[in-house]
Amino acid sequence: MAAVSPTDLQKALSGAEYPADSDRLRKVAEDNHAPKEITDRLAHLGKKKFRSPAEVSKEVFRNA
């Protein structure tokens, strides 16, 4: 996958309300016109609920 920065991820998730699962976060990113690389990464997080943007970043970049 193409390089995604933490800043890009947070911009894509602007307006997200937490806690949120990966499906909801992917929808927010799509609504924010995020690049496919970001929506793909969010889609592959599983059904876990995230309590904060920091938790999302940690999971997205854990295996990057």
N, C-alpha and C positions, 0 to 999 in steps of 0.2 A: 504494500500500500504506500501511497505517497506520504510524504512527511506532513504531519499535523502537529501544530504547536499547541501548547496549553492555552495560549491566548485565542487561537482560532476556535478551540473547543468551547471556551467560555463565551465567546461571541455567539456561537451557534446555539448555546443554551440560554441565552439572554431571555429573561421572562419566565423561565421554568420555575414551577412551585415545587417545593420539597416537603415531604418525601415524594419521590417519583420513581416509577419503574422504567426500565430501558425502553419499553414501547412508547411511553409518554415522552421521554427525553428525545427519542428519535423523531417523534411528531413535532416537537418544539423546534428541533434543529431543521427539519424540512420546512416548517413555516417561516423560519429565519433564513431560508435559502442557503443552507450550509452545503459545502461541497460533499459529493458522494462519499469521499473517504471518511468523513466524520459520521455521516448517517450509517455507513456500513459498520464502523467500529461500535457505534451505539447499539446497532441491531445484534451484534455478537456478544453482548454482555450478559445475556440470559435474562431471567425474570426477576433478578435481584432488585430490591428497593434501595434507593440511595437517599441519604438524609441531607446531603449537601453537595455543592459543586466540587468541593475538594475530594469527596469520596468517588465521584465520577471520574475525575482526572486521574486519581490513583489507579483505578481499575483500567481505564483506557490505556494508560501509559505503562502499566505493569509489565506487559509482554512486548512492548514496542521496541 
